Amino acid sequence: MSKEVPLDDLAATIGDYDFAYVLTVSDDQRPHLVAIRPAVRESGGLEVAVGRTTVANATARPEITLLFPPVVDGGFSLVVDAIASGGGDGTLLLRPTWAVLHRPAP
């Protein structure tokens, strides 16, 4: 079961979650993920502090995904696709392009 989240509502929706995983792709096409706590910027973008591997992956392939796991059993995961930029200081700026709440059908 999925419900698309309008990008204008994303900041409020993120407030319902404790943390997210940022998923990037390495040079050998393997997934790389780390747990983060994104900060919502006034522009509607997100800011995340990450390590060197995530920065390198996002610099080479800026299309990333954030996965916010459900807070309660049976709850919705929040999946956000975004374009990453920056990273020189270990901080990525993310411009969300799509978001959806998702959980398995009952």
Order of alpha helices (4+ residues) and beta strands (2+ residues): beta-alpha-beta-beta-beta-beta-alpha-beta-beta-beta
